[in-house]
Amino acid sequence: MSINHYATNFYKKISSKIDTNNITGDKLLNITQCNNINLFIIKKIYDDWLNNFNKNKIPFFDYDNKETKEAQKNFMNILSRHIKIKPNIIPDIIIEAIKETVKLAANPSNYIVNDTFKNLNEINGENLKARKKYYPYHKDVFDKLISDIQHFENNTIEKTDLIKLVAKQNLNECEILIKELNSILEIDKSLFIKIDNNYSHNEELFNMNKKEYDSFLLEIKSCNTFQEATEIILDNLKDNYKHKLNDPKLIKILTSIKENY
């Protein structure tokens, strides 16, 4: 069964205890038994607001002005004290937060890099410091990044630098978070798909570089069905392997995924 299946079932179990007509920010912090899931719900709200704000900037104002930035920060602080979510979107937000937390637990390196790059226009110490509060089991990862960034010009880095800095920390699966998720989702560790993360082992199979391969693994792990995951894998095979579907390396990858559905 997929992550989506367990996330949906879990929401059904807790939905009767949730007053969907009165969801405010303080209640979100305790809406599930998992602190990381609750914080990821808040993170989702903040990220959507920030992405929408950046998308709708118009070329008549100086958004980098110190006073403008301070006003934006104050506005967000005010909004954060007045969170009120429409009942019809509560299930989707909680289910998505559960799925994202599972991805983080299974592969912290890939998740932190992709989530940070996706939601921050500029990767600097200040932004990472604000972001680490959503990662209760990975605060030390962000502290190390913030320290390392100080050695870069303007205390700012690009995604390639972020990938290198995170990789240096040699992060493994977050066992504490996995155990916490296992206890509330009633699953075992087999949900956390075991695919060979070593690019050199599978390099000859796929039309992608190392960075693309990391994103590729994340995409596979987030699929709702085995068929969906298989189609993504087959679509990305090199042409000469599309006629070698019995190749041992390919079979190993597909087998490891099928065990989780």
Wavefront OBJ file of the C-alpha trace (Angstrom):
o trace
v 0.000 0.000 0.000
v 1.145 3.545 -0.753
v 1.969 6.477 1.486
v -1.239 8.113 0.259
v -3.299 5.130 1.450
v -1.901 5.259 4.990
v -2.150 9.054 5.151
v -5.797 8.986 4.050
v -6.678 6.217 6.523
v -5.004 8.098 9.339
v -6.964 11.246 8.549
v -10.217 9.271 8.607
v -9.360 8.050 12.106
v -8.730 11.509 13.524
v -11.311 13.435 11.474
v -14.118 12.863 13.981
v -12.043 14.685 16.624
v -11.404 17.721 14.420
v -13.765 20.671 14.423
v -13.216 21.644 10.797
v -15.326 24.775 11.251
v -12.919 26.190 13.794
v -9.334 25.443 12.743
v -6.948 28.134 13.943
v -3.151 28.320 14.120
v -2.795 27.238 17.743
v -4.992 24.188 17.123
v -2.879 23.145 14.124
v 0.129 22.725 16.401
v -1.653 19.847 18.165
v -3.927 18.529 15.446
v -2.103 15.147 15.212
v 0.091 13.187 17.636
v 3.166 13.911 15.488
v 4.837 17.285 16.014
v 6.625 17.085 12.662
v 3.343 16.596 10.779
v 1.761 19.523 12.634
v 4.707 21.782 11.814
v 4.613 20.695 8.173
v 0.979 21.817 8.029
v 2.121 25.264 9.184
v 5.014 25.109 6.717
v 2.596 24.355 3.875
v 0.526 27.443 4.742
v 3.600 29.658 4.943
v 5.159 28.286 1.735
v 1.945 28.715 -0.239
v 1.593 32.291 1.008
v 5.216 33.152 0.216
v 5.136 31.538 -3.240
v 1.899 33.333 -4.053
v 3.362 36.634 -2.832
v 6.493 36.214 -4.964
v 4.500 35.136 -8.004
v 2.335 38.243 -7.850
v 5.085 40.825 -7.469
v 4.738 43.688 -9.946
v 7.642 45.706 -11.399
v 6.696 49.017 -9.788
v 8.130 48.499 -6.318
v 11.468 47.802 -4.655
v 10.788 44.546 -2.836
v 14.413 44.342 -1.665
v 14.223 47.615 0.215
v 14.928 47.119 3.939
v 11.714 48.864 4.980
v 9.679 46.835 2.478
v 11.150 43.569 3.743
v 10.398 44.551 7.337
v 6.794 45.389 6.414
v 6.422 42.034 4.665
v 7.792 40.241 7.747
v 5.424 42.133 10.057
v 2.477 41.394 7.783
v 3.275 37.677 7.814
v 3.565 37.716 11.614
v 0.114 39.266 11.845
v -1.355 36.734 9.427
v 0.216 33.865 11.369
v -1.757 34.941 14.438
v -4.995 34.828 12.487
v -4.866 31.515 10.629
v -8.316 30.179 9.807
v -8.653 27.357 7.295
v -11.727 26.573 5.239
v -13.202 23.191 6.247
v -13.120 21.702 2.743
v -9.329 21.928 2.438
v -8.436 20.539 5.893
v -8.201 16.880 4.745
v -5.890 17.687 1.822
v -3.543 19.790 3.953
v -3.204 17.135 6.663
v -2.772 14.269 4.192
v -0.124 16.205 2.267
v 1.746 17.018 5.501
v 1.793 13.319 6.414
v 3.162 12.339 3.000
v 5.820 15.059 3.117
v 6.893 13.968 6.609
v 7.302 10.376 5.412
v 9.508 11.602 2.540
v 11.635 13.571 4.989
v 12.034 10.584 7.306
v 13.015 8.257 4.464
v 15.539 10.546 2.772
v 16.403 13.718 4.711
v 19.136 14.871 2.307
v 16.996 14.846 -0.819
v 13.970 16.257 0.934
v 15.725 19.177 2.621
v 17.536 20.174 -0.587
v 14.463 20.019 -2.805
v 12.062 21.556 -0.304
v 14.441 24.423 0.449
v 15.188 25.162 -3.191
v 11.514 24.959 -4.153
v 10.289 27.380 -1.506
v 13.093 29.901 -1.015
v 13.920 32.550 -3.594
v 17.255 33.073 -1.878
v 19.124 30.489 0.187
v 20.842 32.426 2.938
v 21.463 32.139 6.657
v 18.479 34.255 7.650
v 16.011 32.250 5.555
v 17.397 28.912 6.740
v 17.220 30.053 10.358
v 13.523 30.836 9.881
v 12.971 27.507 8.131
v 14.577 25.199 10.667
v 11.660 25.576 13.109
v 9.613 23.312 10.827
v 12.188 20.502 11.200
v 12.206 19.446 14.891
v 14.439 16.403 14.257
v 16.806 18.170 11.852
v 17.587 21.465 13.567
v 21.254 20.479 13.779
v 21.314 20.044 9.996
v 20.134 23.613 9.529
v 22.503 24.930 12.209
v 25.439 23.386 10.334
v 24.204 24.821 7.022
v 23.828 28.278 8.551
v 27.374 28.040 9.908
v 28.804 26.838 6.573
v 27.014 29.550 4.583
v 28.909 32.229 6.485
v 31.958 31.351 4.387
v 30.160 32.218 1.133
v 29.902 35.643 -0.461
v 26.903 37.632 0.820
v 26.058 34.709 3.122
v 24.108 33.227 0.181
v 24.401 29.986 -1.809
v 22.995 28.353 -4.939
v 21.332 24.955 -5.116
v 24.573 23.246 -6.212
v 26.273 24.550 -3.068
v 23.326 23.456 -0.919
v 23.514 19.924 -2.341
v 27.233 19.723 -1.523
v 26.818 21.097 1.994
v 23.958 18.726 2.829
v 25.804 15.778 1.310
v 28.791 16.498 3.582
v 26.567 15.813 6.590
v 25.998 12.186 5.470
v 22.380 12.084 6.618
v 20.677 8.739 7.040
v 17.023 7.849 7.516
v 15.599 9.589 10.577
v 14.945 6.570 12.796
v 13.225 8.573 15.556
v 10.777 10.106 13.099
v 10.217 6.772 11.346
v 9.303 5.118 14.665
v 6.939 7.972 15.464
v 5.258 7.651 12.070
v 5.073 3.873 12.404
v 3.239 4.199 15.712
v 0.537 6.598 14.492
v 0.124 5.381 10.906
v 0.159 1.707 11.990
v 2.686 0.759 9.363
v 6.049 -0.919 9.460
v 9.349 0.238 8.080
v 8.711 -1.401 4.718
v 6.770 1.690 3.675
v 10.027 3.573 3.415
v 10.988 2.385 -0.038
v 14.458 0.947 -0.310
v 15.834 1.958 -3.662
v 19.554 1.966 -4.353
v 20.469 5.608 -3.788
v 23.942 5.109 -5.234
v 23.874 6.822 -8.609
v 26.941 4.932 -9.850
v 25.099 1.608 -9.439
v 22.257 2.650 -11.769
v 23.915 5.303 -13.935
v 23.865 3.137 -17.041
v 20.076 2.646 -16.828
v 18.830 6.224 -16.910
v 19.054 9.360 -19.016
v 19.985 11.718 -16.186
v 22.821 13.135 -14.173
v 23.361 12.727 -10.418
v 21.211 15.720 -9.433
v 18.353 14.589 -11.674
v 18.676 11.059 -10.264
v 18.185 12.339 -6.700
v 15.001 14.166 -7.720
v 13.925 11.088 -9.676
v 14.131 8.936 -6.524
v 12.010 11.395 -4.583
v 9.390 11.385 -7.320
v 9.226 7.585 -7.328
v 8.902 7.409 -3.552
v 5.950 9.782 -3.592
v 3.886 7.858 -6.169
v 0.455 6.661 -5.103
v 0.516 3.397 -7.076
v 3.065 0.851 -8.250
v 1.899 1.409 -11.838
v 2.592 5.137 -11.559
v 6.087 4.499 -10.163
v 6.820 1.900 -12.845
v 5.762 4.232 -15.663
v 8.119 6.935 -14.389
v 11.002 4.458 -14.259
v 10.335 3.066 -17.740
v 9.942 6.540 -19.227
v 13.386 7.490 -17.966
v 15.259 4.385 -19.102
v 17.934 4.785 -21.730
v 16.715 3.604 -25.126
v 18.956 0.543 -25.174
v 17.427 -0.658 -21.881
v 13.803 -0.237 -22.941
v 14.184 -3.577 -24.689
v 15.978 -5.201 -21.741
v 13.190 -5.287 -19.177
v 14.656 -8.452 -17.666
v 17.903 -6.699 -16.759
v 18.830 -7.627 -13.147
v 19.381 -4.003 -12.082
v 15.991 -2.942 -13.410
v 14.250 -5.934 -11.833
v 15.894 -5.129 -8.485
v 14.534 -1.570 -8.539
v 11.017 -2.621 -9.571
v 10.923 -5.423 -6.993
v 11.952 -3.078 -4.164
v 9.125 -0.712 -5.094
v 6.426 -3.376 -5.588
v 6.940 -4.621 -2.012
v 5.467 -1.354 -0.779
v 2.123 -1.505 -2.601
l 1 2 3 4 5 6 7 8 9 10 11 12 13 14 15 16 17 18 19 20 21 22 23 24 25 26 27 28 29 30 31 32 33 34 35 36 37 38 39 40 41 42 43 44 45 46 47 48 49 50 51 52 53 54 55 56 57 58 59 60 61 62 63 64 65 66 67 68 69 70 71 72 73 74 75 76 77 78 79 80 81 82 83 84 85 86 87 88 89 90 91 92 93 94 95 96 97 98 99 100 101 102 103 104 105 106 107 108 109 110 111 112 113 114 115 116 117 118 119 120 121 122 123 124 125 126 127 128 129 130 131 132 133 134 135 136 137 138 139 140 141 142 143 144 145 146 147 148 149 150 151 152 153 154 155 156 157 158 159 160 161 162 163 164 165 166 167 168 169 170 171 172 173 174 175 176 177 178 179 180 181 182 183 184 185 186 187 188 189 190 191 192 193 194 195 196 197 198 199 200 201 202 203 204 205 206 207 208 209 210 211 212 213 214 215 216 217 218 219 220 221 222 223 224 225 226 227 228 229 230 231 232 233 234 235 236 237 238 239 240 241 242 243 244 245 246 247 248 249 250 251 252 253 254 255 256 257 258 259 260 261
